[in-house]
Each structure stands twice: as structure tokens, then as C-alpha cells.
Amino acid sequence: MTTASNDSAPEGFDPVRRRFLSTAAAAAGVALAPGVMLYGITRPTPASARPLDEAVSPTVRWGMLIDVNRCQEGCDKCVTACAEENGLTGHGRPRTDAQWIRKIEITDPASGASKSLPVMCQHCADPPCVDVCPTGASFKRADGIVLVDKHTCIGCRYCMLACPYKARSFVHETLSDQKSHAPRGKGTVESCTMCVHRIDAGRTPACVEVCNAEAGGAMMFGDLNDPDSEISKRIATYATTQIRADLGLDPGVRYQNL
Amino acid sequence: MKATRFSELEGNSSGFWGLLLLLGAVLAAGLGAAGYMEHFGHYVTGMDNQIVWGMPHVFAVFLIVAASGALNVASIGSVFGRTPYKPLGRLSSLVAIALLVGGLTVLVLDLGRPDRLIVAMTKYNFKSIFAWNIYLYIGFLGVVALYIWMQMERRMNRFVPAAGLVAFVWRLALTTGTGSIFGFLVAREAYDSAVMAPLFIAMSFSFGLAIYILVLMAACRGAARELGDALIARLGRLLGIFAAAVLYFTIVQHLTNLYAAEHAGVERFLLVEGGIYTGLFWGGQVVLGGLLPMALVFRKTDKPGARVALASMLVILGGMAQVYVIIIGGQAYPLTLFPGMEVQSTFFDGVVAPYTPSLPEIVLGLGGMALAGLVILLGMKILRFLPDSLADAAIDPHHRAAE
């Protein structure tokens, strides 16, 4: 038998070993493929689509990291994308028109050095707006997104006084042509929803998307609770700052190179 | 000393009906103003995304603060046992309820969604000082209503001291709550201080008594009931002490802030460079609403009526100025997001927010005051709130001995 096999195969060939290896490879493939497939489904976009009848997962905390060095002065693509996405049409009255995200130019009076960065609702872990809301209309979702329930907001505007980031707007006049995914209401308060409708559909917020596609790529979105997420790795690697960190609110929006 | 007799206002004079009509008209105008603001939205007011609480809140907070203070006259009589104040207790309780109803009405009508009042009454976030205040306000109305009943119903008179004590403690809690609406705002440099609670309590003592004195003088004059000079002088001196207490807590408030270098900017704004706010603070609150009334009431005179009335009006004007500076001035100063940096944005970061009260806002506020006036006037007409005589000899057993 050894002679026969030696006749038909090169020296050192072991068919038993080959069969074993190929079977093992196939088994490994079968075992790993679904995992890779699942990984492929869950990870190409930071968020995964969530069925509407399924509760939001408290194991996730959505957040953003903004690299101020990549944010260009004069660029307001994130602002226009937000307005477009959420139907924030102005009435030409900047003092009363809603702004969910704005660009702030900061200058150090000592050196004259300046930077430009977007500021929106910081989606705090301990949000003062939620603390002060008398009816509980201001609330934090299990995944860390701070929202306003438009049905229970009475328009007292106390949250606007309490927010350290000036992130909230009051709807000062009658609205028309609203987006069905971002309902708004005259006489109620609103702010950045982190594009919750997109996140629930497994997409990224509009500002982040446009910044990465058409601008400096300064904005990153992801799960702050997942140590393997890109955003967590960046925060673990580089020094990041929180606006008004002294207040201890643990905002979900972090800044790099600020 | 005879037991004090109380009786309803006759209420058939042209003065009574004229006043009723005037107050009704102002209230109707106020409701109209609220309807106008709700229909078009708040953009027709002076308020915006920077100054979110405007003139209606100035009126509302003033009235709510004054409401708890108006009850002090009753407390001094039944809790602290000062005999001359006892006949004043019923009216004091009525004024307290009326001012609170007026203030709350303004507050509710300035909401973005006043139609959702039922939501505010049924859904509570118990971490919110605002939610606590809803309980404190409604409870105050109930406690004071009981207090009035016990004062008016002879069989219940023995419970007056106990009810008075509950009402007194409740009113302290209520004003603590109102002051803490501002004191709990950690992000706003002009607020964020525990001293807001005692400051508001001092303000309530002063504003409430000033309004009470004017109501008492007007009611006694209108109903041709005697009002003793010694009593007026006594109330005037008390007003002077309360006005001094407001100045004292104001000094503590600003000294505390001035000591922290990080708050130097907001203090410089309010006390030196704030334009209208600086003017209202020094001219309105300190001089007109504080020092001048004190000078008026502490000077001995045989006929104190005019001086005390003027002092009371000045305390009210100064009080409105003070509440304006606290509410509007505190919001006008920009939030500090980036300490030590100069900031600029399309959302008015880093700049002082301008604010001009619009006519509808003022009319709504005046409507709340008119409502309070109506409740007082109709209350006195329907029930026995006003003593037949407040002559010094009639209410103070020591009066003659003192002369």
C-alpha cells in the first residue's frame, strides 16, 4: 500500500493529513462565516437597524468625537445638512429660528490662535434639561440620546435656561412642510436628536455623514460603550475634551485637539 | 378691647363698579394679548432663543413672590401673637391667594402650549424644582383657604394658630422653591447660588407687605372705614425693615459672586456695564425701591399715610426692577462655553442678548395683576374680609397707654 501511494503522489504527500486539513478548513469556514457575516451586517455602519417594536439597548451609548483640527473655518456643511435632514426651515429671523447645530469660532485673546467647531446638544449622561423638565418631556433614551417628547412638552422653556450649551431652540411660529421623520411643534422646545431616526435605521447622523463625505472628515459617530468601536479606540488613544467638563455632566460629544 | 367686627363691602358705589370695570377690562386685554401670542407664536414677543423668559415671567415671579409675602401679616398675628395684626389676617390671606392666582395665570398663559395645562397637572418629573413648585403653589392655595375658613368660622377659631403655623411654614417652602428655580441653574453665572432662596424670601416679605398696605389703604378709604395712623406707621416701619433685608441679601448675592474670579464678567455686566440692567439695579432696586422707602418710613410723623403709601409704591416699582434684572439680565449675559476664549457664532454665542419687552407681554402681565385685583375686590364684596374699623384704639389695647 505504501508502495502504491508512493507511485501516484510526490514524496512526502500524506492524503490523510490533506483530508484532515481540508475538512478542518471547511469546518472553520462554516463556523466563522456567520460571525463574519454578522460582523459585516453590524459593523459597516456604526449603528444597526433596530426593529421598531424592540426596546433601545442600554448597553449602547451613542456619541460623537469631533476632531477640531479637521474642522474647517467657514465650512458649515454640517449645519445645512442638519437643517435639510430635519426640516429646519427658517423664517429669516435668526433670533427666533431654530438651530440644532451651530459653528462656533473661538479665538484665544492672548495668542490670537483661532479654531472652528460645531456645537450641538451634547447628549449628557446627566442632562440638566432632563432634571429640570417639570413634565418629564425632556428625557434620555436608554442608548444615551437626549430627546424631547413633543406630546408632553408644555413649552415652559426651563430646559433652555438649564442647558449649559445653549443647545435648545423654541419653536416660535407656525411650521409647514415638516419632515415626517422629525416632527416638530409650535410652542414646544427641540434640539439635536443625533438623527435618532437614522440611527434606528442603522445609519449615521446627517452632520457626520456630510462631514465625512464632503468636508474635512472631522466628525465621528459610534458606540462609546463598545471598547472595540473606532470612536472608543480614538478616545482611548488621544486626549479628548468635553465642553464645560467642570459641570460633570459626562457629555456624549467629545472634542479632539480643542 | 372689643372683638373685631368684619363685614362685606357694600359694593354699590360708582367707585366700586368703576374699579370692577377697569380691572375687568385690563384682564380682558391680558387674555387677548395671550391669545395673540399663542396664535402667532412667541416670535411676536421680545423673547427669542437667547432670552427665553421675558416680561410675563417678570410679572408672574413678582406676583408669586409677593403672594407668599402678603400672608406675613396674618402670620404675625396668629403665629407670633401680635395683637394689632390679628384683625388684618383675613385680608392678608385673601391678598395672598389673589396674587398667587394672578401670577400663576400669567405663567400658564405664557407657556408655549397653555392648552396642555392638564399635562402639567398629571405628569410629574419629581427631580424638577418646577414640578415641586406646582405642588407648593396648589398646596398654598389649599392651606390658605383652610386658614381663612378657620379665621372666619367662630367654631374653628381655636385652630387658627395651628393653621397659621402650617401656612407660615408652607409659604417659606414656597418662596424657597421659587428662588431655587434660579438657584438650581448650575450653568447660569447670574444664578446658581443657594442665596437665591433667602433672597427671594426677603423679597416676598417686602413686596407682599407693600401690596398689602396699598390694598388695605385703598379698601379702607373706598369703604369709608377707619384706619389708624399708628397701625399704618407700624406697617410702614415693618416695610422698611423688610426693604433693608432685601438689600442685605442682595449684597450677599453679589459679594459671593464677586469673590469668584470666574464670575467677575457677569458682575461687571450687572453692576457696571449692563446699560438698562445696571440702571435698573442701582436706580430702580437700590435707590427707589430700597433706600428711599426706608428714608420715608423711618421718619417719625403724625400723618404717616402718604409717606407709607409712597414707600409701598416705590417698593413695588423697585421690586419689579429687581425681578427684571434677575430674570432678563441673568439671561442676557452670554453663557460661557469656552472660558477665557473669545467666541462668535451664528447663534449669538458670546454676545449680550438684546431684549425689548413687547406690548402683548406687558399687557398679559398687567392682566395678571388685574386678575389679582378682581379676586381681592370680589372677595371683599362676597365675604367678610375687611374689619369695620381699624382705628388704633379699636385694635390695639396698648394704644392709649402708649400715647
Boltz contact constraints between the chains, C-beta under 6 A:
constraints:
  - contact:
      token1: [A, 95]
      token2: [B, 48]
      max_distance: 6.0
  - contact:
      token1: [A, 96]
      token2: [B, 43]
      max_distance: 6.0
  - contact:
      token1: [A, 96]
      token2: [B, 48]
      max_distance: 6.0
  - contact:
      token1: [A, 99]
      token2: [B, 347]
      max_distance: 6.0
  - contact:
      token1: [A, 102]
      token2: [B, 345]
      max_distance: 6.0
  - contact:
      token1: [A, 102]
      token2: [B, 346]
      max_distance: 6.0
  - contact:
      token1: [A, 102]
      token2: [B, 347]
      max_distance: 6.0
  - contact:
      token1: [A, 104]
      token2: [B, 343]
      max_distance: 6.0
  - contact:
      token1: [A, 104]
      token2: [B, 345]
      max_distance: 6.0
  - contact:
      token1: [A, 104]
      token2: [B, 349]
      max_distance: 6.0
  - contact:
      token1: [A, 105]
      token2: [B, 344]
      max_distance: 6.0
  - contact:
      token1: [A, 106]
      token2: [B, 338]
      max_distance: 6.0
  - contact:
      token1: [A, 106]
      token2: [B, 341]
      max_distance: 6.0
  - contact:
      token1: [A, 106]
      token2: [B, 343]
      max_distance: 6.0
  - contact:
      token1: [A, 107]
      token2: [B, 342]
      max_distance: 6.0
  - contact:
      token1: [A, 109]
      token2: [B, 342]
      max_distance: 6.0
  - contact:
      token1: [A, 131]
      token2: [B, 127]
      max_distance: 6.0
  - contact:
      token1: [A, 132]
      token2: [B, 128]
      max_distance: 6.0
  - contact:
      token1: [A, 133]
      token2: [B, 125]
      max_distance: 6.0
  - contact:
      token1: [A, 133]
      token2: [B, 128]
      max_distance: 6.0
  - contact:
      token1: [A, 134]
      token2: [B, 128]
      max_distance: 6.0
  - contact:
      token1: [A, 134]
      token2: [B, 130]
      max_distance: 6.0
  - contact:
      token1: [A, 134]
      token2: [B, 131]
      max_distance: 6.0
  - contact:
      token1: [A, 135]
      token2: [B, 119]
      max_distance: 6.0
  - contact:
      token1: [A, 135]
      token2: [B, 120]
      max_distance: 6.0
  - contact:
      token1: [A, 135]
      token2: [B, 123]
      max_distance: 6.0
  - contact:
      token1: [A, 136]
      token2: [B, 123]
      max_distance: 6.0
  - contact:
      token1: [A, 136]
      token2: [B, 125]
      max_distance: 6.0
  - contact:
      token1: [A, 152]
      token2: [B, 119]
      max_distance: 6.0
  - contact:
      token1: [A, 152]
      token2: [B, 123]
      max_distance: 6.0
  - contact:
      token1: [A, 154]
      token2: [B, 111]
      max_distance: 6.0
  - contact:
      token1: [A, 154]
      token2: [B, 113]
      max_distance: 6.0
  - contact:
      token1: [A, 154]
      token2: [B, 116]
      max_distance: 6.0
  - contact:
      token1: [A, 154]
      token2: [B, 119]
      max_distance: 6.0
  - contact:
      token1: [A, 154]
      token2: [B, 120]
      max_distance: 6.0
  - contact:
      token1: [A, 155]
      token2: [B, 111]
      max_distance: 6.0
  - contact:
      token1: [A, 155]
      token2: [B, 112]
      max_distance: 6.0
  - contact:
      token1: [A, 155]
      token2: [B, 113]
      max_distance: 6.0
  - contact:
      token1: [A, 156]
      token2: [B, 111]
      max_distance: 6.0
  - contact:
      token1: [A, 157]
      token2: [B, 52]
      max_distance: 6.0
  - contact:
      token1: [A, 158]
      token2: [B, 130]
      max_distance: 6.0
  - contact:
      token1: [A, 160]
      token2: [B, 52]
      max_distance: 6.0
  - contact:
      token1: [A, 161]
      token2: [B, 185]
      max_distance: 6.0
  - contact:
      token1: [A, 162]
      token2: [B, 185]
      max_distance: 6.0
  - contact:
      token1: [A, 164]
      token2: [B, 187]
      max_distance: 6.0
  - contact:
      token1: [A, 166]
      token2: [B, 335]
      max_distance: 6.0
  - contact:
      token1: [A, 169]
      token2: [B, 49]
      max_distance: 6.0
  - contact:
      token1: [A, 172]
      token2: [B, 41]
      max_distance: 6.0
  - contact:
      token1: [A, 172]
      token2: [B, 42]
      max_distance: 6.0
  - contact:
      token1: [A, 172]
      token2: [B, 43]
      max_distance: 6.0
  - contact:
      token1: [A, 173]
      token2: [B, 41]
      max_distance: 6.0
  - contact:
      token1: [A, 173]
      token2: [B, 43]
      max_distance: 6.0
  - contact:
      token1: [A, 186]
      token2: [B, 41]
      max_distance: 6.0
  - contact:
      token1: [A, 187]
      token2: [B, 112]
      max_distance: 6.0
  - contact:
      token1: [A, 187]
      token2: [B, 113]
      max_distance: 6.0
  - contact:
      token1: [A, 188]
      token2: [B, 112]
      max_distance: 6.0
  - contact:
      token1: [A, 243]
      token2: [B, 337]
      max_distance: 6.0
